[in-house]
């Protein structure tokens, strides 16, 4: 009897406790074709003193803060402020399970301070001590666009033509997630890039940062910061190299090594990978290999197989591999590929790009870490 009771209780527990809870889709500021901005309703729960309720039957939204009560209706421009009817220029709407409300109307009545962050194509929305920075997307919402595309491109740099494999990921797509993965889930191990991808159920993977590939020891340490799901996997030695960083809303940016730990301490880094040198800044080639501390001729002067990542103005992640390029040539390639910000990854025999079960570029050795993309 006791065993039957235990089984019944376990069955009930499984009914109310999900085995797997999917991460919420990234929040963003959406700008429509009329240049009107909308924010996800759930963003407002980030600020103290704001309460939200939504009635599915009549699509009624209530937002309350102190003595202010806003009443909106999905699909309607008529709203109420403390029961007084007002008309908004834009109506709330739903998309892919998220409800969006007009930013101008909400910020006006809840005293939200809004500022534009040009370099990262984002908006900072602040109330009191609470500040949230969201990526801005113009045009189509990401759920209606292709999340991942692949291409084989050629790029002309000077008198040379380079063949490149390119995977482009819509980072704001609700079914896309990013992560930094270790070989064998352990610092110091190495593993095939395809194995890292398959073990993590990733659809895309590219080799990550540099590591001690030539030591005779079985312990092959990676160099630089590695962060996964907000947890520091590997701390940097304090060098100057560039860090690729992204938050829970997939707002990605490139940060200098010295500035990264302060950013990490603010608690808004979900993942990060330090490599470099930086190739493109705000759409222009910017190289300072010496200032980032690189001394290896393979980086400073030589040509080799290369891997790089770039970020576009509309929050797409460009992952690219090519062969025989110098770092200045790689910078020109990434600019031509459409990167607004870009940096170099480990190269040579480490260079590899995996997509949907097979290699687009096959690495010449096992690697220490990778940037991976999942699609669910």
N, C-alpha and C positions, 0 to 999 in steps of 0.2 A: 504493500500500500504506500509506503514511504517512497519507493522508487517511482511509482506511477505519479504521485504528487509532484516529485522533483521534475519529471519529464514534462508534466503539464505546465509547471512554472517556467521551465526553460523555453517551451514553445511560445508562451505568452511574451516572454522577454524578447525573443527573436522577432515577434510581430511589431514591437514598438521600438526596437533598437536596430537601426540600419547597419548592415555589415559594412557597407561602403557609402560614405557621403561625399558626393562630388563637390569640388570646390566651387564657390559662386563664380559666375562669369565676371570678367573685368568690368569695372564701372568706367564710364567715359562721359565727356560732354559732347553731345551731338549737335552739329550745326547743319540746319537744313538748307535747301537751295535759296531760300529767302534771307539767309544769313541770320536766322533766329536760333538761339541756343536752348538746349534742353539738358536737364540732369536727371539721373535715375532717382526715383523717389526714395529708395533705400539709403541713398547718401545722407539724407537729412538725419538719420538715426545716429550719425557720427558726432553730432553736436549736442551738447548737454541741454536738457530742458525742452527738447522738441519731442512731441509724441505724434505718432502716425497711426491712422486707421484707414482701411479701405473696405468697402462693402461691394462684394462681387455682383450682387443682384442688380443694383442700380449704378454700378461703376462710380460710386461716390468716394472721394478722397478727403479725409480731414487731417489737417496739419495744425497742431496747437503748440504755442510757445507763450508762456505767461498769459497776458491778457489778449493775445492775438490768436484768432481762430480762422484758418483759411479753409474754405470748402470748394473743391474742384470736382469736375466730372470728366471722365475719360471721353474724348471725342467732342467736348463742348467748350466753347470759348466763354460761356457765362460762368462766373464764379461768385463767391461771397467772401467778404472780409467782415468778420464779426456780424454775420447775418445780413450785411448790406450788399446788394447785388453790384457787381462790377463786370466789365467785359475785358477779357484779355485778347491780345493780338493773336495768340496761338493756343491751341487746345492740347491738353495732355493726351498721350497715346501709349499703347503697349506694343512691345516688340520682343519676340523670343522670350516671353515670360517676365520681362522687366517693364515697369511703368515709368514713363518719362514725363517730367513737368517743366513748364517754361522757366528758364533760369532768371530772366529779368523780373518776372512777377514775384517769384519766390525770394530772390535776394532783396528786392525792395521792401517786402513786408516782414522779413525775418532778419533784416540788417546783416546780410552776408556781404563781406568785402570780396570782390572778384578782381583778380589781376592776371594778365596774360604773360605766360612764360615762353617767349618766342623760340629760344634755342631748342627746347624739347617739345614744342607744339602742345602745350598744356595750359590749363587754367588752375590757378590757386584760389580756393574758396575758403575763406576764413571767417570764423566767428569767435571773438574773444581769443582764448589761448589755443583753440583748436583750428588746425589748418589741414586741409586735404587738397592734394594736387592731382588732377585727373587729366589723362590724355584727351586731346580734342580731335574729333573725327568729323570731316565734312563730306557731304554727299550721301552715299548709301551706308546704312548701318551694317556692321560686319557680318551679321547672321545671314545676309542675303548675297554675300560675295564669296568667291572661292577662298578657302582657308589656306591652302598650300598649292603652289605651282612650281613646276620644274622646267628648266630650259637649258639648252646648249647654245652659248653665245660666243661670238668672236669679237675681240676688241682691238682696235688699232691704236698703238702707242708709239709715236715717232714713226720709225721705218719698220717696226715689228708688228706682227699680228699674233694675238694670244687667243687660244681656245680655252673656254672656261665652262664649268658646270655650275649652275646657279639654282638654288632653291629659295623661294620667297614665301615667307610665312606672314599671314595677317595676325599679328599678335593680339589684336582686340577681338578676334573671333571667339564666340562663347564656348566653342568646343576645343580650343587650342590651349595647351599649357606648356610651360617651359621648365627646364630643370638643369642643374649642373650635376653630372654623375661621375662617380669614381669607378675605376677599374676594380672589380671585386668588392665594391662598396667599402674600400679600405685605402687609406693613404699609403703610398709606397708600392702598390701592386700595379701590374700592367695587364692588359687584356685586349683582344681584338675589338675594334670599334663596332663591328656588327654584333658582337656578343654583348657589349654594353647596351646597345640599342635594344636588342631583343629581350634581354633580361629586364629592361625597364619598360617594355611594351611601347617603345618610341617608334614613330613613323619616320622621323628625321634625326640624324646625328652628325655632328662635325667634331673633329678633334679639337681639344681645348688648348690649355696653356702649356708652356714648356715644362720639361721634367728631365731628370738625370738619366737620359736614355743610354749613356755610354759607360756607366759604372758596371763593374763586374759583380757587384752585390745584387742580391735579389730584391733589395729595397731600393726602389727608384722614386725618389722624392719629387713631387711637383713643385714648381716655383710660383710664388705669388698667392694672392687671395683666392679662395674657393669657398663660395657660400651656397647652401642649398636649403630651401624652405626656411630662410631666416637664420640658419645655424651655420656658424663658422666651421668649415671642414679643414681649412688650411689657412694659417695666418701668414701675412707677408713679412719679409725681412725689412720692410720700410723703404723699399725702392720707389722709383719715380714712374714705373710703368703704368700704362692705362688700364682701367678696370671697366669692363662691361657690367652694368648693374641694371636690375629691373625690380619693380615693386609688385605688390599683390594684384594691381590692376594692369600689369604688363607695361607700365610706363618705363621705357628703357632709356638709358643715357650712358655716355662714356665719361668717366670721372678720373681725375689724376690720382695716382697712388697715394700721395700724402693727404688728399682730401677725403679718401674713402672711409677711414675708420670713424670720422665724425659723422658721416652720412649713415654708417651702419649703426652707430650709437643712438640715432634718432628713431630707430625701430621700423623704418620703412623700406628696408632692403629684403626682398624675398630670395633673390639669387644673384650671384656675381662670379666673375671669372676675370683674372688679371693676366694680360698678355702684352700686347703692344708690339711695335710702336703704333701710335695713332696715325691714321692715314688721311682722314678727311674731317674737317671741322666746319659746320654750317655751310656745307656744299662746296667747300674749297679744299684743295690739297694742302695739308699742313704736316710737314715732317720735321721732327727734331729728335732724330735717333740718338744723338749724343746726350741731349738733356734727359732723355728717359733712361740713360745708363747702359745702353747697349754697346758692347765692345766686340762681340763676335763678328768676324768678317762675313759670315753667312747672312747676317742681318744688315750690316753697314754697307757692303759693296757687292756681294755675290748674288747670282741668280739661282733660283731653286724652285721646287714645287712649293706652292703657297696656299694657305687657307686664310680666309678673312671673313669678318662679319660687318654688316652695315645696317644702319637704321635710316628709314626714309621719313619724310615729313609727315606721312599719313600712317605712321606706326607699323610699318612692315619691317620684318627682319630679313635681310639678305645674307645668305650663306653661300660662299663662293670658293671654288678651288680652281687653280690654274697651274701651269708648269713653266719653269725656266724664267720666272720674272724676278727682277730686283724689287726691293721695297718701294722705290720711287715709281716703278712701272705698275706695281700692284695698287698704289694709291690712285694712279690715273685710271686704272681698270675699275676700281670701286666707285670713283666719281662718275664714270660713264655708265656704270650699272644702276645709278640712281640713288646712291647712298648720300644722305645729308650729313651723317656722322659715320665713321668707319675706323676699324682697327685691324691690325694683323693678329693672326693666331700662330701657334706652333706650325712649322712647315717641314720641308724636306721629306724624309721617310715617314714622318708623322701625319702628313697631309692626307685627309680622307673625308669623304662625304657619302653618307648612307641615306637611302630613301626607299621606303616601302618594301623592305625585305632584301634589298641588294645594294651593292656599291655603285655610285656614280663615279667616284674616285676611290681607288683601292689603296689604303695605306701600305707602306713598305715594312711596317713593324707594328707590334702591339703598343698601345698608348696608355697613358696614365689617367686621363680624364676627358670628358666630352661635354659639349652643350647638346642637350637633347630636346626634342619637341614631340609631344603626345597629341593625339587627336581622338576625342571620345564623343 
